Amino acid sequence: MRQLTTDIRSIARKLLQEKKVQVVIGFERGSMPLRSRPCFVRKEEDVERLVWDGFCENTLAAYLPKRKEKVAIVAKGCDSRAVVELIKEKQAQREQVILIGVPCRGMIDRTRVEANVAPKRILQAEEREDVLILKGSDFEQALSRSDLLHDSCKTCTHPNPVLHDVLAGQPLVEKDGDSFSDIEAFDAMTSEERWAYVSKEVDKCIRCYACRNACPLCYCPECFVDASLPRWIGKSTDASDTTIFHLMRAYHLAGRCVSCGACERACPVGVDIRKLNRKLQKDVKALFGYEAGLSLDETSPLATFRPDDPEHFIVNP
Amino acid sequence: MSSPSKILRKVRLASFLERLIQERQVFAPVREGEVILIREIESPSQVVLEYPNAKESPKSVLFPQRETLFWYRAEKGKAEVDIPRDKEQGRVLFGIRPCDARGLLLLDKVFGGDCRDPYYVGKRANTVVVSLGCDDPNPSCFCLSMGGGPCSKEGSDLFLLDVGDRYVAEGVNEKSAALLADETFEKLDEETAALAEKVKRASGASMHPVVLKEKLVEQLERLFNDPVWKDLTESCLGCGICTYLCPTCHCFDLCDEAAGTTGERIRVWDSCQFPLFTQQASGFNPRPTVKERFRQRIMHKFSYLPETQTMPGCVGCGRCVTECPVNLDIREVVTSLSKGNAR
């Protein structure tokens, strides 16, 4: 961890010194234990703010669209995949972005950590190779890192950046292909059961749009929920509106979602947003053999047309 | 007029709540999945009182995220309007934290001031607030810096403090009299009273004032056009978590949900962090980016509200601190601005 921080800092310093980029987007220490947060470094003397640890959970690629300047971005596997999609969708230019790739061992879910020691309060956390050591006013406890990862990190099969210009540290062993074991139970449900599950989840939604705003691929200049002429959906937390919001968003991300998990991490009320995204990811893989964000040259299946595309479900439903 | 303090033994809490539920709507912290929320309870067994704070503030009990203002029907040049009637039954907001009780004071000023909002005021008059002092504040809490405290009684009608196997119950005003008249409450003995004072002192001492705000109002005026806002807000995602979870944020939108010639006019929460909040019919938006929107949130809380409502729009509950997906910490922002840190 410490070595990766050192590497990221020296790479960032060099890029700023040589004026290859105007800003480096990375992580700095947050204001509380178990938190690191996005930071924007423009001056050489500020590179010491940059850190790397198990709490660098934000998908920094979300800061890429609409940027004019040349940027370097600290990129985990998922970040790099999001950048690939953004470049393919012309939201960023390849020559505008320098990816500082960082092999990622998975990020720690602080709610999981807190649940482990509740109701005790964590005042300090120290991350070592495979353990997380927590300290409070009257306790000290070590937890195994691998038990604490975010769900999206548990299913991640691309810990190494798929695209990078410079790599911090050494690549990790790649994982086997995605088995989608996390959605087996959801897949096995009847459509009524699935509807009930989704309804129960979206019922928690408070329409804060943190999921959408944290998502690197949700960059529409005007989201359909914000359209007022005409207004597509209501503004309240009525089930019909929250359901439409989540279903539409999931479908709009079909074949584009890189499964970074930013949506689920941002949600303050614990809506199981990823279930829909994962289901669609699995379907896209089965139907088109496509996984989002792996290569700049692959055509996105839902952004193209082939004369032999199946259409029986349209003409003969 | 303050009632004398009494004792409520924890073993007798359930029977007390049971009686309350018979007479009134009782809202209390409950566990839903992995989070604690303030919800109407049907049984005392649902109530969770050993909790840092609820994920969402209790404002929705008095100011729901979606509220029908009236139903309408228009037929052949005739229009009929129906206004919802509030339940006669009183409400109790039980076991909320002192910061949230204090937050209600701001809502009272906004909805019950010169421009009286009958929907809020009706519910509020009918509600008894029973708050629960904090004996172990969170690291994200900063109520002391905002003029409150872990055992502040402001905004409460009845104040409870956990002293082990019992609560000390202090009546703050006459609204608590009916509750304190219940047979459950016992006379306060000196030993328990001394214990309560000890708990109060310890919880206050465990908090560190983190926000400097002495010169904040004048600094905010001076810094309004400073580029520092761009630096402060560069990581902001522009979501509505901070405003929707806030116990004092109260901005709303009015819209019609219509089907043909019938429909209802509803009030829904809105957020200054959303682009649509200030979008004008022409398409022009005076707050086009997160910079202006975030600045509005800070200005409203720490400059405009202190002037118009004599208190800041922040009670230091720390929800926006813990729940912000990018850890954009309002304590740091306010501290930096009050020091006059321009770019």
Contacts between the chains, C-beta under 8 A, distances in Angstrom:
chain1	res1	chain2	res2	distance
A	30	B	327	4.2
A	30	B	329	7.8
A	31	B	321	7.3
A	31	B	327	6.0
A	31	B	329	4.1
A	31	B	331	7.2
A	31	B	332	5.9
A	32	B	139	6.1
A	32	B	140	6.3
A	32	B	321	7.3
A	32	B	322	7.4
A	32	B	327	7.1
A	32	B	329	7.8
A	33	B	139	7.3
A	35	B	327	4.8
A	36	B	327	7.8
A	37	B	235	6.5
A	37	B	326	5.3
A	37	B	327	3.9
A	37	B	328	7.5
A	38	B	235	4.4
A	38	B	326	5.4
A	39	B	235	7.2
A	40	B	234	4.9
A	40	B	235	7.2
A	58	B	325	6.9
A	58	B	326	5.9
A	62	B	237	7.1
A	63	B	235	7.8
A	111	B	34	6.8
A	115	B	34	7.1
A	119	B	50	5.9
A	119	B	51	7.7
A	119	B	52	7.4
A	121	B	52	7.5
A	121	B	136	6.9
A	121	B	138	6.4
A	121	B	139	6.4
A	122	B	139	8.0
A	123	B	139	6.3
A	204	B	32	7.8
A	204	B	33	7.6
A	206	B	56	7.2
A	206	B	65	6.8
A	206	B	240	7.9
A	206	B	244	5.3
A	207	B	65	7.9
A	207	B	240	7.4
A	207	B	244	7.8
A	208	B	239	5.3
A	208	B	240	3.9
A	208	B	241	4.9
A	208	B	244	4.9
A	208	B	271	7.5
A	209	B	239	5.2
A	209	B	240	6.1
A	209	B	274	7.5
A	210	B	237	6.8
A	210	B	239	3.8
A	210	B	240	7.4
A	210	B	241	5.2
A	210	B	325	5.7
A	212	B	239	7.7
A	213	B	237	4.0
A	213	B	238	5.4
A	213	B	239	4.4
A	214	B	237	5.6
A	214	B	239	7.2
A	214	B	325	5.3
A	226	B	274	7.5
A	226	B	275	6.4
A	226	B	276	5.1
A	228	B	276	6.9
A	228	B	279	7.5
A	234	B	255	7.4
A	234	B	257	5.7
A	235	B	253	6.2
A	235	B	255	5.8
A	235	B	268	4.9
A	235	B	270	7.9
A	236	B	65	7.0
A	236	B	66	3.8
A	236	B	257	7.7
A	236	B	266	6.2
A	236	B	268	4.7
A	237	B	65	5.3
A	237	B	66	5.7
A	237	B	268	7.9
A	238	B	66	6.6
A	262	B	325	7.9
A	265	B	325	6.7
A	266	B	237	7.3
A	266	B	239	6.9
A	266	B	241	7.7
A	266	B	325	3.8
A	268	B	55	6.5
A	268	B	241	5.2
A	268	B	245	6.3
A	268	B	323	4.6
A	269	B	35	6.3
A	269	B	55	6.4
A	269	B	56	7.5
A	270	B	33	5.8
A	270	B	34	5.5
A	270	B	35	5.9
